[in-house]
C-alpha cells in the first residue's frame, strides 16, 4: 500500500532545496527534527502553499493555481484532483490531530496522522495506516514548535525526533489561505463520512475553490478561509453508488448557513461546539454514480456572502 509519509517527504525535500525561491525557512532543532517555517516569520509564497497542500494530501493529488472572477473581481483559485480520495483526504489531509504541549497549540494535518492514528476511528473506517520510518506533519499555528513538541509528535508516531519534519503556517498567511482552500475535496468527503456514506466507495475527486485574501488576524482569516469553501467551493466526485443521504452534503443544508463564518462564530461566543457541524462543507457538489451513469448535483454558490467575508472594497 502507498505510504503517504514517504511520498510527502519527497515533496518536503524539494521545498528544502528551494527555500529562497519559496520564501520559506527551515531550521534543524537540537534533537535533529526539521521545522519548516512557511509563514510565521517569513512571507511564504503561492508555490509554497501549493506544495504545503500537496504534503498535507500525502502526495496523492495534483494541484494548480489560477485566477477567476467572482462578480467581476479577480481572485486566486486552487484546482485539485485525487484518485485516492479516502487516503489523501481523510487519512492524511484532515486536520484531525489537536496538538497541545504546555502552552503550544496547533492543529495537526498531514501524513504523520497515519502513523499516530489520529483519530483511530478514521483509519478503521478507511482501512489504512502507514508504517514509514519518517513522520511529516503540517501544523496550522502562529508559532514554531520546540523540541518538546516534536518529541511528543515523534513518540505518538513511533519514530525518532530526528525523523520528524514539521511544516508550519498560520491561518493569516499566504500559505495558510492556499492550504485551507486546498481542503475543498476533503470537506466533501469528511461530510459524506459523517452522514454515513462509506468513503471507500469514493473512486476519485476533484475540486476548485477561491483562495481567501490574507486578512488582518488569524480569527478573521479563519472566517474567510472557511467561507471560501462553504459559499463558493465546488467538488466533483466519482462514486460507486449514489445514496439519497448525499443531498445533505452541501453547506446550504446547515441551519447556520447564510452569513460570514466570523459573524456566526462571534454569535456563538467563539464556541465551535455551538455551530452546526453541517456548515463545514462545500457549496456545490456533483456526484457521478458510476453504477448508473447519472450525475446528481446538490448545493449552490453564494458570491454575496463570500465578498462580504473577504472585506472587498470596490470603487
C-alpha positions in Angstrom: 0.0 0.0 0.0 1.2 3.5 -0.7 3.0 5.4 2.1 1.8 9.0 2.5 4.8 9.9 4.6 7.3 8.6 2.1 5.6 10.4 -0.7 5.3 13.6 1.3 8.9 13.5 2.4 10.0 13.7 -1.3 8.0 17.0 -1.6 9.5 18.4 1.6 13.0 17.7 0.4 12.2 19.6 -2.8 10.9 22.5 -0.7 14.2 22.5 1.3 16.2 22.7 -2.0 14.4 25.9 -3.0 13.8 27.8 0.3 14.8 31.2 -1.0 12.6 30.9 -4.1 9.6 29.7 -2.0 10.3 32.4 0.7 10.3 29.7 3.5 13.0 29.0 6.1 14.0 25.7 7.6 15.6 25.1 11.0 17.1 21.9 12.5 16.3 21.6 16.2 18.7 20.3 18.8 17.0 16.9 18.6 17.5 16.7 14.9 14.0 17.4 13.7 13.5 19.8 10.8 10.9 22.6 11.2 10.0 24.5 8.0 8.6 28.0 8.6 6.1 28.7 5.8 4.6 31.9 7.2 5.3 32.5 10.8 8.4 34.7 10.5 8.6 34.6 6.7 6.3 35.8 3.8 5.8 32.4 2.3 4.5 32.2 -1.3 1.8 30.8 -3.6 4.0 28.0 -4.7 4.9 27.1 -1.1 1.2 27.0 -0.4 0.7 24.6 -3.3 3.5 22.3 -2.1 2.3 22.5 1.5 -1.2 21.4 0.4 0.3 18.5 -1.6 2.3 17.5 1.5 -1.0 17.6 3.5 -2.5 15.2 0.9 0.3 12.8 1.2 1.5 13.4 -2.3 -1.6 11.7 -3.7 -3.0 14.7 -5.7 -2.4 17.1 -8.5 -2.8 20.8 -7.6 -2.7 24.0 -9.7 -3.4 27.7 -9.0 -5.2 30.2 -11.3 -7.3 33.3 -11.4 -11.1 33.5 -11.9 -13.5 36.4 -11.4 -16.3 36.5 -8.8 -18.8 39.2 -9.6 -16.2 40.8 -11.9 -13.4 40.7 -9.3 -10.3 38.6 -9.8 -9.4 36.1 -7.1 -6.9 33.2 -7.0 -8.4 29.8 -7.2 -7.0 26.4 -6.3 -7.8 23.4 -8.5 -7.1 19.8 -7.4 -7.8 16.2 -8.0 -7.0 12.9 -6.4 -7.5 9.2 -7.3 -7.0 8.2 -3.7 -9.7 10.4 -2.0 -10.2 8.5 1.2 -6.4 8.1 2.0 -5.4 11.6 0.7 -8.2 13.5 2.3 -9.2 11.6 5.5 -6.1 9.5 6.0 -3.7 12.4 5.6 -5.1 15.9 4.9 -7.8 16.1 7.6 -7.0 18.4 10.5 -7.6 15.5 12.9 -4.9 16.0 15.5 -5.1 18.7 18.1 -1.5 19.1 19.4 -1.2 20.5 22.9 2.1 20.6 24.7 2.5 23.0 27.6 1.4 26.4 26.1 1.9 25.3 22.5 -1.2 24.5 20.4 -1.6 23.6 16.8 -4.0 21.7 14.5 -2.1 18.9 13.0 -2.7 17.7 9.5 -0.8 15.5 7.1 0.8 12.1 6.8 2.1 11.8 10.4 -1.5 11.2 11.4 -1.5 7.9 9.6 1.4 6.8 11.9 -0.2 8.1 15.1 -3.7 7.1 14.0 -5.3 10.4 15.0 -8.1 9.7 15.3 -8.1 5.9 15.2 -11.8 5.7 14.1 -10.9 7.4 10.8 -8.3 4.8 10.0 -10.5 1.9 10.9 -13.2 3.5 8.6 -10.9 3.8 5.6 -8.8 0.6 6.4 -5.5 2.4 6.2 -2.4 3.1 8.2 1.2 3.9 7.4 4.4 2.3 8.7 7.0 4.7 7.4 10.2 5.5 9.3 9.7 9.2 8.9 6.8 11.5 10.1 5.8 14.5 8.1 3.3 16.8 9.8 1.7 20.1 8.9 0.9 22.5 11.7 -1.6 25.3 11.5 -0.2 27.7 14.1 1.3 31.2 14.5 4.3 29.9 16.5 7.0 27.4 15.6 7.2 24.2 17.7 10.2 23.5 20.0 12.0 20.2 20.8 9.3 19.2 23.4 6.5 19.5 20.9 8.5 17.5 18.3 9.3 14.8 20.9 5.6 14.4 21.6 4.8 14.1 17.9 7.7 11.6 17.4 6.5 9.4 20.4 2.9 9.3 19.1 4.1 8.4 15.6 6.6 5.7 16.8 9.6 7.4 15.1 12.8 9.2 16.4 12.6 13.0 16.8 15.3 13.4 14.1 13.0 11.7 11.7 10.2 14.3 12.1 9.6 17.0 9.5 7.2 19.8 10.6 5.8 22.4 8.2 4.2 25.4 9.9 1.9 28.1 8.6 -0.5 30.5 10.4 -4.1 30.9 9.1 -3.5 34.5 8.3 -0.7 33.9 5.7 -0.4 33.3 2.0 0.4 29.6 2.6 -2.4 29.4 5.2 -5.0 30.7 2.7 -3.9 28.4 -0.1 -3.7 25.2 2.0 -7.1 25.8 3.6 -8.8 26.3 0.3 -6.9 23.2 -0.8 -9.1 21.2 1.6 -12.2 21.6 -0.6 -12.4 18.0 -1.7 -11.6 16.9 1.9 -14.6 18.8 3.3 -16.9 17.0 0.9 -15.5 13.6 1.8 -15.4 14.3 5.5 -19.1 15.4 5.4 -20.0 12.3 3.5 -18.3 10.1 6.1 -20.0 12.0 8.9 -23.5 11.4 7.5 -22.9 7.7 7.0 -21.6 7.3 3.4 -18.7 4.8 3.1 -15.7 6.8 1.9 -14.2 3.7 0.4 -16.9 4.0 -2.2 -15.5 7.3 -3.5 -13.3 6.5 -6.5 -11.9 9.9 -7.3 -12.5 13.5 -6.6 -11.8 17.0 -8.0 -12.5 20.4 -6.7 -11.9 24.1 -7.1 -12.1 26.9 -4.5 -11.3 30.6 -4.3 -8.3 31.4 -2.1 -9.2 34.0 0.5 -7.2 37.2 0.6 -4.9 37.4 3.7 -6.9 39.3 6.4 -5.6 41.2 9.4 -5.6 38.4 12.0 -6.0 34.7 12.4 -9.6 34.9 13.6 -10.8 36.9 10.6 -8.7 34.8 8.3 -10.2 31.6 9.8 -13.7 33.0 8.9 -12.7 34.0 5.3 -10.9 30.7 4.5 -13.9 28.7 5.7 -16.3 30.9 3.7 -14.2 30.2 0.6 -15.3 26.5 0.8 -18.8 26.9 2.3 -20.0 29.6 -0.1 -18.0 29.1 -3.3 -16.2 25.8 -3.3 -17.2 23.2 -5.9 -16.5 19.5 -5.9 -17.0 16.7 -8.4 -16.8 13.1 -7.1 -17.0 9.8 -8.9 -18.6 7.3 -6.6 -19.6 3.6 -6.9 -23.1 4.1 -5.7 -25.4 7.1 -5.1 -27.4 7.4 -1.9 -30.1 9.9 -1.1 -28.3 11.0 2.1 -25.8 12.8 -0.2 -28.3 15.5 -0.7 -27.2 16.6 2.8 -23.6 17.2 1.9 -23.6 20.9 0.8 -23.2 23.7 3.3 -26.6 25.2 2.4 -28.3 22.3 4.3 -27.0 23.8 7.6 -29.2 25.9 9.9 -26.3 28.4 10.3 -25.9 28.9 6.5 -26.2 32.4 5.1 -23.8 34.7 7.0 -20.0 35.0 7.0 -18.4 32.5 9.3 -16.8 35.1 11.5 -20.3 36.5 12.3 -21.6 33.1 13.1 -18.6 32.3 15.3 -19.0 35.6 17.1 -22.7 35.0 17.8 -21.8 31.5 19.2 -19.5 33.3 21.7 -16.5 31.9 19.8 -17.5 28.3 20.7 -17.2 25.9 17.8 -19.4 23.4 19.5 -22.4 25.8 19.3 -22.1 25.9 15.5 -23.9 23.4 13.3 -21.2 21.0 12.1 -23.2 20.6 8.8 -21.9 24.0 7.8 -18.4 22.8 7.2 -18.9 21.5 3.6 -18.6 22.7 0.0 -21.1 25.0 -1.5 -21.7 22.9 -4.6 -21.2 19.1 -5.1 -21.8 16.8 -8.2 -21.8 13.1 -7.7 -21.2 10.9 -10.7 -22.8 7.5 -9.9 -20.6 5.0 -11.8 -23.1 2.2 -11.4 -25.9 4.1 -13.2 -24.1 6.8 -15.2 -26.2 9.6 -13.7 -24.7 12.7 -12.1 -26.6 14.2 -9.1 -26.0 17.9 -8.3 -26.7 19.5 -4.9 -26.0 22.9 -3.4 -25.4 26.4 -4.8 -22.7 29.1 -5.0 -23.2 32.3 -3.0 -21.0 35.2 -4.1 -22.7 37.8 -1.9 -21.7 36.3 1.4 -18.3 35.5 0.2 -17.4 39.0 -0.9 -18.7 40.4 2.4 -16.4 37.9 4.2 -13.4 38.9 2.0 -13.9 42.6 3.1 -13.9 43.7 -0.6 -13.8 47.4 -1.3 -14.9 48.1 -4.8 -14.6 51.6 -6.3 
